[in-house]
Amino acid sequence: PQSNDFAAFQIYLDTPTGPAPRRSIRLGTERSRQANVLTNDLDQIRFVANWDAGLGHHLTFGAERETVDVFNLFVQVANAEYEFASVADYQNQQASFINYANAASNNKADGAAAFSYSLNSVYVQDEWDVNDQLTLSAGFRLDWYETDDAPLANPLFQNTYGFASNSTIDGVTVLQPRFGFNWQPDESLTVYGGIGLFQGGSPNVWIANNYTNTGNSLGAFNCRISNTYTSNFTNSNAPVCTAAQQAALQNVDGFNVNQVAQDAVTTSANLGTGLVNIIDPTFEAPTIWKTSLGVSKEFDFTRFRLGEAWRVQAEYVHSEIENAIGWKDLRDAARQSGTAPDGRPTFSGPTGQQALMLTNFKGGETDQVAISLAKDWYDGLLEGVGLNLSYTYLDATDQHAGTSSVAASNFQNLAVSDPNNPAVADSNYEIEDAIKLNLSYSRAFFGDNRTRINLFGQRRSGLNYSYTFGTNASTLFGENRSTQRQLLYVPNVGSDGLVSRGSDPIVTYAANFDFAGFNEFLNRTSLIDSAGQITQRNAYKSPDVTTFDL
């Protein structure tokens, strides 16, 4: 269908409950696009004043107010998503699982969130020309948020967790001091640097989640055909349809959600049992300390017939995250019941209402070194040629990658051993080494008509990845997630450096387990280095990549 009013279908070609690969075909409107409209209207007021105060001091004063009006219609599975256990079931319109969410009215347009907030800023900076060579700058910036709009309060959430669900960013304030210098002893050499606290951008869509998913503005319903049905995406914690609810799995046409499911969503919204996203009542703006030092030097290689104005630049930046952003599952925090043999938490008990809290984490830092060589030729045989060669080293760690606009995806698309307390690890965004070359040529061969040719090439490190268990997190440790995201525990080795049936008392093996093949795999992947431990997130890298674009 050429519209977003059709449901999402997953049709299994293999038995859903069987062994991998459990192949399937997906049809219809993807779950996050069934109701997805976002508009931001921005109004800005800005005042800046400059004052030469004498004795080399140049003062800048400023004030700003930025008001954002957000309209966010985002209702996942607003047309429902279904799983069919086979092609024959699909042909018979018999589903085995339904997941459906909507506004209480079952009109997805009623699920939109509309709110506004303002970011206020005042700042002052003194740029001091100490002498003809040295300039110092120092100042501060004060930012604070204001909003009169709060999410719809959910009494059920407050009764369950003991605090209100409608916190906002109103009153969140951050003071950012900064200092910098620029030293130019001659025209060819510049040394510069600084230190300061910086606020990250305002994550409008992450804030909007908390206005959309209040638990009582949208209702949720899902069930599976029997207690034996599971799949790649449906775990054993999913409720089994009652006799009456079985009708929601029958005569599925993709356009019309059965009245049983619609009634359940209305009831869920009225009870406040839908998905809840909240902002931590103690939430602070994301901030990062940055320290930098750089040098830029221009060389004259005319005596070597290479020309002048060769520019060499080197820069080092160290960043430390003061307040990072991440998510916690309050439901699973309450369900944490024990410890697995390898030390990670386990969960049990009723799953209940999902409640994800946008909160702060401490930890994570970045070290980056960049060196570049650049030259442009304006005459001679090489007239029109440009060269830029650079190398960048990056070492970056964090706790949450924040790869999605959706709280649930941000929380679950992260390899972890302790879901609510992820360890600081190498970042998803880290590219450890990168060498880049840019060659350009520009010449007007015919009158003023200029021809340009550009060659860009790079050799970079591979991306980080993790090893996880191939079984979903629900089956293994009771976490209410069907993703295979729990970090792998590597069995301990014996005195011979190999895994054997008795080398690790907390691990059991099938009778015909292939120890030779397993040990070969552990050594080939370097997993053997983590023997007796839970592997770290993003501790492994894909192969290096070389690309050229002409």
C-alpha positions in Angstrom: 0.0 0.0 0.0 1.2 3.5 -0.8 0.2 5.0 2.6 1.1 4.6 6.2 -2.3 3.2 7.2 -1.2 -0.5 6.8 0.1 -2.7 9.6 3.6 -4.3 9.8 3.7 -8.0 9.0 6.4 -10.5 9.8 5.9 -13.8 8.1 8.2 -16.7 9.1 9.6 -19.1 6.5 11.1 -21.2 9.2 9.5 -22.4 12.5 9.6 -19.2 14.8 10.3 -21.3 17.9 13.0 -23.4 16.1 16.7 -23.0 15.8 18.4 -20.2 13.9 18.2 -18.7 11.3 14.4 -18.5 11.6 14.1 -16.7 8.3 11.2 -14.3 7.8 9.8 -11.7 5.4 8.6 -8.2 6.5 5.8 -6.4 4.8 3.8 -3.2 5.3 4.5 0.0 7.1 7.5 -0.1 9.5 6.4 0.2 13.1 7.9 3.6 13.7 6.4 5.2 10.6 2.8 4.3 11.1 2.3 7.7 12.9 5.3 9.9 12.7 5.1 13.7 12.2 7.5 16.2 13.8 7.6 20.0 13.4 9.7 22.5 15.4 9.0 26.2 15.2 11.9 28.3 16.4 11.8 32.0 17.6 15.1 33.7 18.5 15.8 37.0 20.2 19.5 38.0 20.4 21.3 41.0 21.9 25.1 41.5 21.6 27.2 44.5 22.7 30.9 45.1 22.2 33.0 47.5 24.2 36.6 48.4 23.8 37.5 49.1 27.4 41.0 50.2 26.8 44.4 48.7 27.7 43.8 46.0 25.1 40.5 44.7 26.6 37.6 44.0 24.2 34.4 43.0 26.1 31.5 41.2 24.6 28.1 41.0 26.4 25.2 39.1 25.1 21.7 37.7 25.9 19.6 35.3 23.9 16.2 33.7 24.2 15.3 30.7 22.0 11.8 29.4 22.1 10.9 26.1 20.5 7.4 25.0 19.8 7.3 21.2 19.2 4.5 19.2 17.6 5.4 15.5 17.8 3.0 12.8 16.5 4.9 9.6 17.1 2.9 6.5 17.9 4.7 3.2 17.2 2.5 0.3 16.0 -0.5 2.6 15.6 -1.7 0.3 12.8 -0.5 -2.7 14.8 2.2 -5.2 14.0 1.6 -9.0 13.5 3.7 -12.1 13.3 2.6 -15.1 11.2 4.1 -18.4 12.1 4.1 -19.6 8.5 3.2 -18.6 4.9 0.1 -20.7 5.2 -1.0 -18.8 8.3 -0.5 -15.6 6.5 -2.6 -16.8 3.6 -5.3 -17.8 6.2 -5.0 -14.4 7.9 -4.2 -16.1 11.2 -1.5 -14.3 13.2 0.4 -15.7 16.2 1.2 -12.3 17.8 -0.2 -8.8 17.8 1.4 -5.6 19.2 -0.8 -2.5 19.0 -0.7 1.0 20.6 -2.8 4.0 20.0 -4.6 6.9 21.7 -7.5 6.1 23.9 -9.8 7.1 21.0 -8.0 4.7 18.6 -7.4 7.7 16.4 -3.7 8.0 16.1 -3.9 11.8 15.4 -5.0 12.1 19.1 -1.7 10.7 20.2 0.3 13.8 19.3 2.2 15.8 21.8 2.5 19.6 21.6 4.7 21.6 24.0 7.1 24.5 24.0 10.2 25.5 26.0 12.7 28.4 26.0 16.4 28.3 26.4 17.7 31.6 27.9 21.4 32.6 27.8 23.5 35.4 29.1 27.2 35.6 28.5 30.2 37.9 28.8 33.8 37.6 27.5 36.9 39.6 27.9 39.4 39.3 25.0 42.6 40.9 26.1 45.4 41.8 23.7 48.3 41.4 26.1 50.7 42.5 23.4 51.1 42.2 19.6 51.7 38.5 19.9 49.5 37.2 22.8 45.7 37.4 23.2 43.9 35.9 26.2 40.1 35.4 26.5 38.0 34.5 29.5 34.3 34.5 30.1 31.2 32.5 31.0 27.9 31.5 29.6 24.8 30.9 31.7 22.0 28.8 30.2 18.6 28.0 31.8 15.5 26.4 30.5 11.9 27.4 31.0 8.6 25.7 30.2 5.0 25.9 31.4 4.0 22.7 29.6 4.2 19.4 31.5 3.4 15.9 30.4 0.1 14.4 31.4 0.5 13.1 35.0 0.0 9.4 35.4 -1.5 8.5 38.9 -0.7 4.8 38.4 3.0 5.5 37.9 3.1 7.7 41.0 1.4 5.0 43.1 3.9 2.4 41.8 7.2 4.4 42.0 6.4 7.0 44.6 7.1 10.1 42.5 5.3 12.1 39.8 5.7 11.2 36.1 5.4 14.7 34.7 8.8 16.2 35.4 10.1 18.7 32.9 13.4 20.6 32.1 12.0 23.8 33.6 14.7 25.4 35.8 17.5 23.2 34.5 20.6 25.6 34.6 24.2 25.3 33.7 27.1 27.7 34.1 29.9 27.3 31.6 33.2 29.0 32.3 35.7 29.2 29.5 39.3 30.4 28.9 41.5 30.5 25.8 44.7 31.9 24.4 46.2 32.7 21.0 50.0 33.3 20.7 51.5 34.4 17.3 55.2 35.1 17.7 55.5 35.6 13.9 53.3 35.5 10.8 54.1 31.8 10.2 53.4 30.4 13.6 50.3 30.3 15.8 49.8 28.5 19.1 46.3 28.3 20.6 44.3 26.5 23.2 41.7 26.7 25.8 39.6 25.0 28.4 35.9 25.2 29.1 32.6 23.6 29.9 30.1 23.2 27.1 26.5 22.2 27.0 25.3 19.6 24.4 22.5 20.5 22.1 18.9 20.3 23.2 17.6 16.8 22.3 14.1 17.8 21.4 12.9 14.4 20.3 14.1 12.7 23.5 12.2 15.3 25.5 9.2 14.8 23.3 9.1 11.1 24.2 8.1 12.1 27.7 5.1 14.1 26.5 3.9 11.4 24.1 4.4 8.3 26.2 2.7 9.2 29.5 1.1 5.8 30.0 -2.4 7.3 29.9 -2.3 9.3 26.7 -1.6 6.2 24.7 -2.7 2.7 25.5 -0.9 -0.6 24.6 -2.0 -4.1 23.9 -0.1 -7.2 22.9 -0.6 -11.0 23.2 0.5 -14.2 21.6 -1.5 -17.2 20.4 -0.3 -19.7 23.1 2.3 -20.0 25.8 4.5 -22.1 23.5 4.8 -19.4 20.9 8.0 -17.4 20.9 10.1 -15.9 18.1 13.1 -13.7 17.5 11.1 -10.8 18.7 8.4 -12.3 21.0 9.7 -13.7 24.2 8.1 -15.9 26.9 7.1 -12.8 29.0 4.6 -11.7 26.4 1.0 -12.4 27.6 -1.0 -15.1 26.1 -4.3 -14.0 24.5 -7.4 -14.9 26.4 -10.2 -16.7 24.6 -11.8 -13.4 23.7 -8.5 -11.8 22.6 -7.8 -14.6 20.1 -10.1 -12.7 17.8 -7.4 -10.0 17.4 -5.3 -12.6 15.7 -7.9 -13.8 13.2 -9.0 -12.4 9.8 -6.0 -10.0 9.9 -6.1 -7.8 6.8 -3.6 -5.1 7.8 -6.1 -2.3 7.6 -8.6 -3.0 10.4 -7.5 -3.7 13.9 -10.0 -6.0 15.7 -12.3 -4.3 18.1 -11.0 -6.5 20.9 -7.6 -4.9 20.5 -9.0 -1.4 20.2 -11.0 -1.9 23.4 -8.0 -3.1 25.2 -6.0 0.0 24.1 -8.8 2.2 25.4 -8.9 0.4 28.7 -5.1 0.6 29.0 -5.0 4.3 28.4 -7.8 4.9 30.9 -6.0 2.8 33.5 -2.6 4.4 32.7 -0.9 1.1 31.9 0.6 2.1 28.6 4.3 2.8 28.0 5.7 5.5 30.2 8.7 7.7 29.4 9.7 10.2 32.1 12.4 12.7 32.8 14.4 12.2 36.0 13.2 14.8 38.5 16.9 15.6 39.2 17.8 15.8 35.4 20.7 18.0 34.5 21.7 19.4 31.1 24.3 17.3 29.3 27.7 18.9 29.7 31.3 18.2 28.7 34.6 19.7 29.7 37.0 20.3 26.8 40.7 21.1 26.8 42.5 21.9 23.6 46.0 22.8 22.5 47.0 23.4 18.9 49.8 24.8 16.7 49.7 26.0 13.1 53.0 26.6 11.2 53.5 27.8 7.6 56.7 26.6 5.9 58.6 27.9 2.8 60.1 25.1 0.8 61.0 27.3 -2.2 64.6 26.3 -2.0 63.5 22.7 -2.6 61.4 23.9 -5.6 58.3 22.9 -3.7 56.9 26.4 -3.2 55.9 28.4 -0.2 52.8 28.4 2.1 53.0 24.8 3.3 50.6 24.7 6.2 51.2 22.2 9.0 48.6 22.0 11.8 48.5 19.8 14.9 45.8 19.8 17.6 45.1 17.8 20.7 41.6 17.8 22.4 40.8 16.1 25.7 37.1 15.9 26.7 35.5 14.6 29.9 31.8 14.1 30.1 30.4 15.8 33.2 26.7 14.9 32.7 25.9 12.4 30.0 22.4 11.3 29.0 21.1 7.7 29.2 18.0 5.7 30.1 17.0 3.4 33.0 14.2 0.9 33.1 12.4 1.4 36.4 10.3 -1.7 35.9 13.3 -4.0 35.7 15.0 -2.1 38.5 12.1 -3.3 40.7 12.2 -6.8 39.2 15.9 -7.3 39.9 16.0 -10.5 42.0 19.4 -12.0 42.1 22.8 -12.6 40.5 23.8 -14.9 37.7 26.8 -17.2 38.1 29.0 -14.7 36.2 28.0 -11.8 38.4 25.4 -10.0 36.3 21.9 -9.2 37.7 18.9 -11.4 37.0 15.3 -10.4 36.9 12.0 -12.2 37.7 8.4 -11.6 38.5 5.6 -9.8 36.6 6.8 -7.5 33.9 4.0 -5.0 34.3 4.2 -1.5 32.9 7.3 -0.4 31.0 8.8 2.8 32.5 11.9 4.3 30.9 13.5 7.3 32.6 15.7 9.8 30.8 18.5 10.5 33.3 22.1 11.4 33.7 25.2 9.2 33.8 28.7 10.1 34.9 31.7 8.8 32.9 33.2 8.8 29.5 36.0 10.8 27.9 37.7 11.5 24.6 41.3 12.0 23.5 41.8 13.2 20.0 45.0 14.1 18.1 44.9 15.5 14.6 47.8 16.4 12.3 47.4 17.8 8.8 49.6 19.1 5.9 48.0 21.4 3.3 49.3 23.3 0.2 47.6 25.1 -2.7 49.6 26.1 -5.8 48.6 29.3 -7.6 51.3 29.4 -10.3 53.9 27.3 -12.1 53.4 23.8 -13.4 51.2 22.8 -10.5 48.9 25.9 -10.7 45.4 24.9 -9.6 46.6 21.9 -7.5 45.5 21.5 -3.9 46.8 19.0 -1.4 45.5 18.1 2.1 46.8 15.1 4.0 45.7 14.4 7.6 45.9 11.8 10.3 43.5 11.6 13.2 43.7 9.4 16.3 40.6 9.1 18.5 40.1 7.3 21.8 36.4 7.7 23.0 34.4 6.1 25.8 30.8 6.5 26.9 28.0 4.7 28.7 25.0 5.2 26.3 25.4 5.6 22.6 22.0 7.4 22.1 21.6 6.0 18.6 17.8 6.4 18.2 15.1 9.0 18.6 13.0 6.5 20.7 13.7 5.8 24.4 13.0 2.1 24.1 15.4 1.7 21.2 18.1 3.8 22.9 17.8 1.6 26.0 17.7 -1.8 24.4 20.0 -1.3 21.4 23.0 -1.4 23.7 25.2 -4.4 24.5 25.2 -4.7 28.3 25.6 -7.1 31.3 23.9 -4.7 33.8 21.1 -3.0 31.8 20.5 -0.1 34.2 24.2 0.5 35.0 26.1 0.0 31.7 29.9 0.2 32.1 31.9 2.9 30.5 33.3 1.4 27.3 34.6 2.2 23.9 32.1 4.4 22.0 30.0 3.4 19.0 31.3 6.5 17.3 35.0 5.8 17.9 37.2 5.5 14.7 40.6 5.0 16.3 42.8 5.8 13.3 42.0 7.7 10.1 44.3 8.8 7.3 42.7 11.1 4.8 44.0 12.5 1.5 42.4 15.1 -0.6 43.8 16.1 -4.0 42.1 18.7 -6.1 42.8 20.4 -9.4 41.1 23.5 -10.8 41.9 25.2 -14.1 40.1 27.4 -16.6 41.0 25.8 -19.9 38.3 27.6 -22.0 37.8 31.2 -21.1 36.3 31.6 -17.6 34.8 28.1 -17.6 36.6 26.3 -14.8 37.1 22.6 -14.7 37.5 20.9 -11.3 38.7 17.4 -10.4 38.8 16.1 -6.9 40.1 12.9 -5.4 39.4 11.9 -1.8 40.8 8.8 -0.2 40.9 7.5 3.3 42.1 4.6 5.3 40.3 4.2 8.6 40.0 1.8 11.5 37.0 -0.6 11.6 34.0 0.1 13.7 33.6 -1.2 17.3 31.4 -4.2 18.0 30.5 -6.6 20.8 30.1 -10.3 21.3 26.7 -11.2 22.9 24.8 -14.4 23.7 22.8 -15.7 20.8 19.8 -16.2 23.0 17.4 -13.3 23.9 17.9 -11.5 27.2 14.5 -12.6 28.6 15.3 -16.3 28.3 18.8 -16.0 29.7 18.5 -13.5 32.6 14.8 -12.6 32.9 15.3 -9.1 31.5 12.1 -8.0 29.7 13.8 -7.7 26.3 13.8 -10.0 23.3 17.0 -8.6 21.8 20.2 -10.7 21.9 22.1 -7.9 23.7 23.5 -9.6 26.9 27.3 -9.5 26.7 29.0 -12.9 26.3 30.6 -14.7 29.2 33.8 -16.5 28.1 34.4 -19.8 30.0 37.6 -20.0 32.0 40.5 -22.0 30.7 42.5 -24.8 32.3 46.3 -24.9 32.9 46.8 -25.6 29.2 45.1 -22.4 28.2 42.1 -24.1 26.7 38.5 -24.4 27.5 37.5 -27.9 28.5 34.5 -29.6 30.2 35.9 -29.0 33.7 37.8 -25.8 33.2 35.0 -23.6 34.5 32.6 -24.9 37.1 29.8 -22.4 36.3 29.5 -23.5 32.6 27.8 -26.7 31.4 28.0 -28.1 27.9 26.1 -30.4 25.7 27.3 -34.0 25.5 28.7 -33.6 22.0 30.1 -30.1 22.4 32.9 -29.3 19.9 35.6 -28.1 22.2 38.3 -28.0 19.5 36.2 -25.8 17.3 35.2 -23.6 20.2 38.8 -23.0 21.3 39.8 -22.3 17.7 37.0 -19.7 17.6 38.0 -18.1 20.9 41.7 -17.8 19.8 40.8 -16.5 16.3 38.6 -13.7 17.7 40.8 -12.9 20.7 37.8 -13.8 23.0 40.2 -16.1 24.8 41.7 -12.9 26.4 38.5 -12.5 28.3 38.4 -16.1 29.7 36.5 -16.2 33.0 35.0 -12.8 32.4 32.1 -11.0 30.8 33.3 -9.4 27.6 33.4 -5.6 27.4 31.1 -3.7 25.1 32.7 -2.6 21.8 36.0 -4.3 22.7 36.4 -5.7 19.1 36.8 -4.0 15.8 35.8 -4.8 12.2 38.5 -4.8 9.6 40.1 -1.5 8.4 38.4 0.2 5.5 40.0 2.0 2.5 37.9 4.1 0.2 38.6 6.4 -2.7 36.1 8.8 -4.4 36.9 10.6 -7.6 
